[in-house]
Amino acid sequence: MKPIVTLTLNSSVDVQWEVEDMVPIRKLRASSPLQFAGGGGINVSRVIKTLGGQSIAIHTAGWYTGHFFRELIEAQGLLTRTIPIVGRTRTSATVFERSTGQEFRITPPGPELSEAEWQACLNALFDHECDLVVLTGSLPLGVPNDFYGRAAHMAKERGQRVILDTSGVALFEALKEGVYLVKPNLNELEHLVGRRASEMKDREDICRQIIDEGKAEVVALTMGEDGALLVSKAGVTRLTTPKVDVKSAVGAGDSFVGGMTLGVALDWPLEDAFALGVATGTATVLTVGTELCRREDVERLYKEIHGKPLALQS
């Protein structure tokens, strides 16, 4: 299997604390912080590595937070390509309130990239031999809205398949070019078409419309407690998610992408890759902050969801 290439334009040092109660003004005594390198593509690469796959994580890094970010990546053992930037790599925070089980997430916009910086990111995508390119996460300030569309066009010219997970205008513009697989959540799907999709049939119809219009070959729609929906020209598959003790939803969508991308890279049947995505996404909500999934949880959940054991290389 060739390495999967992931791109993280808006890298983040993710910090998580636990407090007993979120109370204004008063000093809050918190747990020791958990710190991870984060951002969409980094999270995808972390999941791929956890499951025994290989990826090259292209990412931005700037200022002293960028140096710390790179230290965190090295500790995770990821193969990376760093694009230096002038701006400061952002720090995102998650606070878990023990008394209620609620989670508070603070996500700043991140640095502004110059044209030279985002162009370097675009060029770096195609410096490595691969079959799959994962474009995920938000676009930083200064990056054109059609950036992912440009990347998708270049990838297709090279015979590479693109897996896309973004939102808003960036999602709309990228789908004009067309990708292999897109993974919206329900809110993103509704914003994409400008209407509600309360019924399952409506959701299936919208996904089919995306495919019929040539915007994607495969749509993997995540729907929270309603599970996930896989739509392609071959048909429709719906999987429900097991009831689990949710500790944090941070990174669950990225984990889904990581699992499904690995299944696609291994040439698994699409339904098997989809089940791996559901398993990795579900396994991630069992961990706090941005710890992401554990392999033993993925193996157990995959068998529960799909009815057969997970066969992955060590």
TORMAR-296645 format. One record per residue (C-alpha): x, y, z; residue in three letters; chain. Coordinates in steps of 0.1 Angstrom, whole numbers, plus 5000, padded with zeros to 4 digits. Layout:
+------+------+------+------+-------+
:   xx :   yy :   zz : rest : kette :
+------+------+------+------+-------+
:    X :    Y :    Z :  Ala :     A :
...
+------+------+------+------+-------+
//
This chain:
+------+------+------+------+-------+
:   xx :   yy :   zz : rest : kette :
+------+------+------+------+-------+
: 5000 : 5000 : 5000 :  Met :     A :
: 5013 : 5034 : 4991 :  Lys :     A :
: 5013 : 5060 : 5019 :  Pro :     A :
: 4981 : 5081 : 5022 :  Ile :     A :
: 4988 : 5118 : 5020 :  Val :     A :
: 4969 : 5141 : 5044 :  Thr :     A :
: 4969 : 5179 : 5045 :  Leu :     A :
: 4964 : 5201 : 5075 :  Thr :     A :
: 4964 : 5238 : 5066 :  Leu :     A :
: 4951 : 5249 : 5100 :  Asn :     A :
: 4972 : 5229 : 5125 :  Ser :     A :
: 4964 : 5231 : 5162 :  Ser :     A :
: 4979 : 5223 : 5196 :  Val :     A :
: 4948 : 5207 : 5213 :  Asp :     A :
: 4947 : 5211 : 5250 :  Val :     A :
: 4921 : 5194 : 5273 :  Gln :     A :
: 4913 : 5200 : 5309 :  Trp :     A :
: 4887 : 5186 : 5334 :  Glu :     A :
: 4870 : 5208 : 5360 :  Val :     A :
: 4843 : 5200 : 5385 :  Glu :     A :
: 4820 : 5229 : 5375 :  Asp :     A :
: 4822 : 5257 : 5350 :  Met :     A :
: 4815 : 5287 : 5371 :  Val :     A :
: 4821 : 5323 : 5360 :  Pro :     A :
: 4846 : 5346 : 5378 :  Ile :     A :
: 4857 : 5320 : 5403 :  Arg :     A :
: 4891 : 5303 : 5398 :  Lys :     A :
: 4886 : 5268 : 5384 :  Leu :     A :
: 4909 : 5240 : 5396 :  Arg :     A :
: 4916 : 5219 : 5366 :  Ala :     A :
: 4933 : 5185 : 5360 :  Ser :     A :
: 4967 : 5183 : 5344 :  Ser :     A :
: 4963 : 5191 : 5307 :  Pro :     A :
: 4963 : 5165 : 5280 :  Leu :     A :
: 4980 : 5179 : 5249 :  Gln :     A :
: 4980 : 5165 : 5213 :  Phe :     A :
: 4989 : 5177 : 5179 :  Ala :     A :
: 4956 : 5183 : 5161 :  Gly :     A :
: 4938 : 5195 : 5130 :  Gly :     A :
: 4918 : 5175 : 5105 :  Gly :     A :
: 4946 : 5158 : 5085 :  Gly :     A :
: 4968 : 5152 : 5116 :  Ile :     A :
: 4939 : 5135 : 5133 :  Asn :     A :
: 4933 : 5113 : 5102 :  Val :     A :
: 4970 : 5104 : 5101 :  Ser :     A :
: 4970 : 5095 : 5138 :  Arg :     A :
: 4941 : 5071 : 5133 :  Val :     A :
: 4957 : 5055 : 5102 :  Ile :     A :
: 4989 : 5049 : 5123 :  Lys :     A :
: 4969 : 5035 : 5152 :  Thr :     A :
: 4954 : 5009 : 5128 :  Leu :     A :
: 4987 : 5000 : 5113 :  Gly :     A :
: 4986 : 5020 : 5081 :  Gly :     A :
: 5010 : 5045 : 5066 :  Gln :     A :
: 5005 : 5082 : 5058 :  Ser :     A :
: 5025 : 5114 : 5051 :  Ile :     A :
: 5010 : 5143 : 5071 :  Ala :     A :
: 5016 : 5176 : 5054 :  Ile :     A :
: 5010 : 5204 : 5079 :  His :     A :
: 5017 : 5241 : 5086 :  Thr :     A :
: 5037 : 5252 : 5117 :  Ala :     A :
: 5046 : 5287 : 5129 :  Gly :     A :
: 5060 : 5305 : 5159 :  Trp :     A :
: 5068 : 5288 : 5192 :  Tyr :     A :
: 5035 : 5271 : 5193 :  Thr :     A :
: 5045 : 5256 : 5159 :  Gly :     A :
: 5077 : 5242 : 5175 :  His :     A :
: 5057 : 5227 : 5203 :  Phe :     A :
: 5032 : 5213 : 5177 :  Phe :     A :
: 5061 : 5195 : 5159 :  Arg :     A :
: 5074 : 5181 : 5192 :  Glu :     A :
: 5039 : 5166 : 5198 :  Leu :     A :
: 5039 : 5151 : 5163 :  Ile :     A :
: 5073 : 5135 : 5168 :  Glu :     A :
: 5061 : 5120 : 5201 :  Ala :     A :
: 5032 : 5104 : 5181 :  Gln :     A :
: 5056 : 5089 : 5156 :  Gly :     A :
: 5039 : 5103 : 5125 :  Leu :     A :
: 5057 : 5107 : 5092 :  Leu :     A :
: 5053 : 5144 : 5083 :  Thr :     A :
: 5062 : 5172 : 5059 :  Arg :     A :
: 5063 : 5207 : 5076 :  Thr :     A :
: 5054 : 5239 : 5057 :  Ile :     A :
: 5069 : 5268 : 5078 :  Pro :     A :
: 5046 : 5298 : 5082 :  Ile :     A :
: 5051 : 5332 : 5097 :  Val :     A :
: 5018 : 5332 : 5117 :  Gly :     A :
: 5013 : 5314 : 5150 :  Arg :     A :
: 5000 : 5279 : 5150 :  Thr :     A :
: 4967 : 5281 : 5169 :  Arg :     A :
: 4959 : 5265 : 5203 :  Thr :     A :
: 4925 : 5250 : 5208 :  Ser :     A :
: 4910 : 5242 : 5242 :  Ala :     A :
: 4884 : 5216 : 5254 :  Thr :     A :
: 4871 : 5217 : 5290 :  Val :     A :
: 4852 : 5187 : 5304 :  Phe :     A :
: 4828 : 5195 : 5332 :  Glu :     A :
: 4826 : 5165 : 5355 :  Arg :     A :
: 4794 : 5174 : 5373 :  Ser :     A :
: 4773 : 5175 : 5341 :  Thr :     A :
: 4794 : 5155 : 5316 :  Gly :     A :
: 4792 : 5185 : 5292 :  Gln :     A :
: 4821 : 5195 : 5270 :  Glu :     A :
: 4831 : 5231 : 5262 :  Phe :     A :
: 4852 : 5236 : 5230 :  Arg :     A :
: 4871 : 5268 : 5221 :  Ile :     A :
: 4884 : 5269 : 5186 :  Thr :     A :
: 4902 : 5301 : 5174 :  Pro :     A :
: 4905 : 5309 : 5136 :  Pro :     A :
: 4942 : 5303 : 5134 :  Gly :     A :
: 4969 : 5323 : 5115 :  Pro :     A :
: 4965 : 5340 : 5082 :  Glu :     A :
: 4985 : 5323 : 5054 :  Leu :     A :
: 5003 : 5343 : 5026 :  Ser :     A :
: 4999 : 5333 : 4990 :  Glu :     A :
: 5034 : 5319 : 4991 :  Ala :     A :
: 5026 : 5298 : 5021 :  Glu :     A :
: 4993 : 5282 : 5009 :  Trp :     A :
: 5009 : 5277 : 4975 :  Gln :     A :
: 5037 : 5258 : 4992 :  Ala :     A :
: 5011 : 5236 : 5009 :  Cys :     A :
: 4994 : 5229 : 4975 :  Leu :     A :
: 5027 : 5220 : 4958 :  Asn :     A :
: 5038 : 5198 : 4987 :  Ala :     A :
: 5007 : 5176 : 4982 :  Leu :     A :
: 5021 : 5163 : 4950 :  Phe :     A :
: 5057 : 5158 : 4959 :  Asp :     A :
: 5049 : 5123 : 4972 :  His :     A :
: 5038 : 5092 : 4953 :  Glu :     A :
: 5004 : 5082 : 4965 :  Cys :     A :
: 4969 : 5070 : 4954 :  Asp :     A :
: 4948 : 5088 : 4980 :  Leu :     A :
: 4948 : 5124 : 4991 :  Val :     A :
: 4928 : 5134 : 5021 :  Val :     A :
: 4917 : 5171 : 5022 :  Leu :     A :
: 4901 : 5179 : 5055 :  Thr :     A :
: 4896 : 5207 : 5080 :  Gly :     A :
: 4889 : 5244 : 5078 :  Ser :     A :
: 4907 : 5268 : 5056 :  Leu :     A :
: 4928 : 5294 : 5074 :  Pro :     A :
: 4925 : 5331 : 5067 :  Leu :     A :
: 4941 : 5341 : 5035 :  Gly :     A :
: 4935 : 5308 : 5017 :  Val :     A :
: 4912 : 5311 : 4987 :  Pro :     A :
: 4878 : 5294 : 4991 :  Asn :     A :
: 4885 : 5271 : 4961 :  Asp :     A :
: 4918 : 5258 : 4975 :  Phe :     A :
: 4904 : 5222 : 4979 :  Tyr :     A :
: 4889 : 5224 : 4944 :  Gly :     A :
: 4923 : 5233 : 4930 :  Arg :     A :
: 4939 : 5204 : 4949 :  Ala :     A :
: 4912 : 5180 : 4937 :  Ala :     A :
: 4918 : 5191 : 4901 :  His :     A :
: 4956 : 5185 : 4904 :  Met :     A :
: 4950 : 5152 : 4921 :  Ala :     A :
: 4927 : 5139 : 4893 :  Lys :     A :
: 4952 : 5150 : 4867 :  Glu :     A :
: 4977 : 5126 : 4884 :  Arg :     A :
: 4952 : 5098 : 4887 :  Gly :     A :
: 4948 : 5102 : 4925 :  Gln :     A :
: 4916 : 5099 : 4944 :  Arg :     A :
: 4905 : 5126 : 4968 :  Val :     A :
: 4887 : 5121 : 5001 :  Ile :     A :
: 4871 : 5154 : 5013 :  Leu :     A :
: 4859 : 5165 : 5047 :  Asp :     A :
: 4853 : 5202 : 5051 :  Thr :     A :
: 4823 : 5226 : 5054 :  Ser :     A :
: 4808 : 5258 : 5042 :  Gly :     A :
: 4820 : 5276 : 5011 :  Val :     A :
: 4852 : 5254 : 5009 :  Ala :     A :
: 4830 : 5223 : 5006 :  Leu :     A :
: 4807 : 5239 : 4980 :  Phe :     A :
: 4837 : 5250 : 4959 :  Glu :     A :
: 4855 : 5217 : 4961 :  Ala :     A :
: 4825 : 5197 : 4950 :  Leu :     A :
: 4823 : 5218 : 4918 :  Lys :     A :
: 4855 : 5201 : 4908 :  Glu :     A :
: 4844 : 5167 : 4920 :  Gly :     A :
: 4860 : 5142 : 4943 :  Val :     A :
: 4861 : 5104 : 4949 :  Tyr :     A :
: 4845 : 5105 : 4984 :  Leu :     A :
: 4830 : 5133 : 5005 :  Val :     A :
: 4821 : 5129 : 5042 :  Lys :     A :
: 4796 : 5156 : 5053 :  Pro :     A :
: 4777 : 5155 : 5086 :  Asn :     A :
: 4740 : 5162 : 5085 :  Leu :     A :
: 4743 : 5199 : 5092 :  Asn :     A :
: 4769 : 5203 : 5064 :  Glu :     A :
: 4747 : 5183 : 5040 :  Leu :     A :
: 4717 : 5206 : 5047 :  Glu :     A :
: 4738 : 5237 : 5043 :  His :     A :
: 4752 : 5224 : 5011 :  Leu :     A :
: 4717 : 5221 : 4994 :  Val :     A :
: 4700 : 5249 : 5014 :  Gly :     A :
: 4672 : 5228 : 5029 :  Arg :     A :
: 4664 : 5205 : 5058 :  Arg :     A :
: 4667 : 5168 : 5055 :  Ala :     A :
: 4647 : 5154 : 5085 :  Ser :     A :
: 4637 : 5122 : 5069 :  Glu :     A :
: 4661 : 5094 : 5059 :  Met :     A :
: 4647 : 5093 : 5024 :  Lys :     A :
: 4655 : 5130 : 5020 :  Asp :     A :
: 4691 : 5124 : 5031 :  Arg :     A :
: 4694 : 5095 : 5006 :  Glu :     A :
: 4680 : 5116 : 4978 :  Asp :     A :
: 4704 : 5145 : 4985 :  Ile :     A :
: 4734 : 5121 : 4985 :  Cys :     A :
: 4722 : 5106 : 4952 :  Arg :     A :
: 4719 : 5141 : 4938 :  Gln :     A :
: 4755 : 5148 : 4947 :  Ile :     A :
: 4766 : 5117 : 4929 :  Ile :     A :
: 4744 : 5122 : 4899 :  Asp :     A :
: 4758 : 5157 : 4894 :  Glu :     A :
: 4793 : 5144 : 4894 :  Gly :     A :
: 4803 : 5161 : 4926 :  Lys :     A :
: 4814 : 5128 : 4943 :  Ala :     A :
: 4815 : 5091 : 4935 :  Glu :     A :
: 4807 : 5082 : 4971 :  Val :     A :
: 4790 : 5100 : 4999 :  Val :     A :
: 4795 : 5089 : 5035 :  Ala :     A :
: 4770 : 5109 : 5056 :  Leu :     A :
: 4775 : 5109 : 5094 :  Thr :     A :
: 4743 : 5115 : 5114 :  Met :     A :
: 4752 : 5113 : 5151 :  Gly :     A :
: 4728 : 5091 : 5170 :  Glu :     A :
: 4711 : 5081 : 5137 :  Asp :     A :
: 4743 : 5063 : 5126 :  Gly :     A :
: 4758 : 5068 : 5091 :  Ala :     A :
: 4747 : 5065 : 5055 :  Leu :     A :
: 4769 : 5052 : 5026 :  Leu :     A :
: 4756 : 5061 : 4991 :  Val :     A :
: 4772 : 5053 : 4958 :  Ser :     A :
: 4760 : 5042 : 4924 :  Lys :     A :
: 4761 : 5006 : 4937 :  Ala :     A :
: 4735 : 5013 : 4963 :  Gly :     A :
: 4728 : 5025 : 4999 :  Val :     A :
: 4740 : 5011 : 5032 :  Thr :     A :
: 4730 : 5024 : 5066 :  Arg :     A :
: 4748 : 5015 : 5098 :  Leu :     A :
: 4737 : 5023 : 5133 :  Thr :     A :
: 4762 : 5032 : 5159 :  Thr :     A :
: 4764 : 5011 : 5191 :  Pro :     A :
: 4753 : 5028 : 5224 :  Lys :     A :
: 4784 : 5038 : 5242 :  Val :     A :
: 4795 : 5059 : 5271 :  Asp :     A :
: 4804 : 5092 : 5254 :  Val :     A :
: 4834 : 5110 : 5269 :  Lys :     A :
: 4842 : 5134 : 5241 :  Ser :     A :
: 4830 : 5140 : 5205 :  Ala :     A :
: 4862 : 5158 : 5196 :  Val :     A :
: 4879 : 5142 : 5166 :  Gly :     A :
: 4851 : 5117 : 5159 :  Ala :     A :
: 4845 : 5129 : 5124 :  Gly :     A :
: 4883 : 5129 : 5116 :  Asp :     A :
: 4885 : 5094 : 5130 :  Ser :     A :
: 4857 : 5082 : 5108 :  Phe :     A :
: 4876 : 5096 : 5078 :  Val :     A :
: 4909 : 5080 : 5089 :  Gly :     A :
: 4893 : 5045 : 5093 :  Gly :     A :
: 4873 : 5046 : 5060 :  Met :     A :
: 4903 : 5060 : 5041 :  Thr :     A :
: 4925 : 5032 : 5053 :  Leu :     A :
: 4899 : 5006 : 5042 :  Gly :     A :
: 4897 : 5023 : 5008 :  Val :     A :
: 4936 : 5023 : 5006 :  Ala :     A :
: 4936 : 4985 : 5013 :  Leu :     A :
: 4911 : 4979 : 4985 :  Asp :     A :
: 4884 : 4966 : 5008 :  Trp :     A :
: 4848 : 4964 : 4996 :  Pro :     A :
: 4833 : 4998 : 5002 :  Leu :     A :
: 4809 : 4985 : 5028 :  Glu :     A :
: 4838 : 4971 : 5049 :  Asp :     A :
: 4857 : 5004 : 5047 :  Ala :     A :
: 4825 : 5022 : 5057 :  Phe :     A :
: 4821 : 4999 : 5087 :  Ala :     A :
: 4857 : 5006 : 5097 :  Leu :     A :
: 4849 : 5044 : 5096 :  Gly :     A :
: 4819 : 5039 : 5118 :  Val :     A :
: 4839 : 5018 : 5142 :  Ala :     A :
: 4868 : 5043 : 5145 :  Thr :     A :
: 4845 : 5073 : 5148 :  Gly :     A :
: 4826 : 5055 : 5176 :  Thr :     A :
: 4858 : 5044 : 5193 :  Ala :     A :
: 4870 : 5080 : 5195 :  Thr :     A :
: 4840 : 5092 : 5216 :  Val :     A :
: 4851 : 5067 : 5243 :  Leu :     A :
: 4883 : 5088 : 5249 :  Thr :     A :
: 4887 : 5122 : 5264 :  Val :     A :
: 4896 : 5153 : 5245 :  Gly :     A :
: 4916 : 5146 : 5213 :  Thr :     A :
: 4930 : 5113 : 5224 :  Glu :     A :
: 4912 : 5097 : 5195 :  Leu :     A :
: 4905 : 5060 : 5191 :  Cys :     A :
: 4922 : 5029 : 5207 :  Arg :     A :
: 4928 : 4999 : 5185 :  Arg :     A :
: 4912 : 4974 : 5209 :  Glu :     A :
: 4880 : 4995 : 5209 :  Asp :     A :
: 4880 : 4997 : 5171 :  Val :     A :
: 4884 : 4959 : 5168 :  Glu :     A :
: 4856 : 4953 : 5193 :  Arg :     A :
: 4832 : 4978 : 5177 :  Leu :     A :
: 4839 : 4967 : 5141 :  Tyr :     A :
: 4828 : 4932 : 5150 :  Lys :     A :
: 4797 : 4945 : 5168 :  Glu :     A :
: 4788 : 4968 : 5139 :  Ile :     A :
: 4798 : 4946 : 5109 :  His :     A :
: 4794 : 4911 : 5123 :  Gly :     A :
: 4829 : 4899 : 5114 :  Lys :     A :
: 4863 : 4903 : 5129 :  Pro :     A :
: 4886 : 4931 : 5119 :  Leu :     A :
: 4916 : 4919 : 5099 :  Ala :     A :
: 4944 : 4945 : 5099 :  Leu :     A :
: 4982 : 4941 : 5097 :  Gln :     A :
: 5000 : 4949 : 5130 :  Ser :     A :
+------+------+------+------+-------+
//
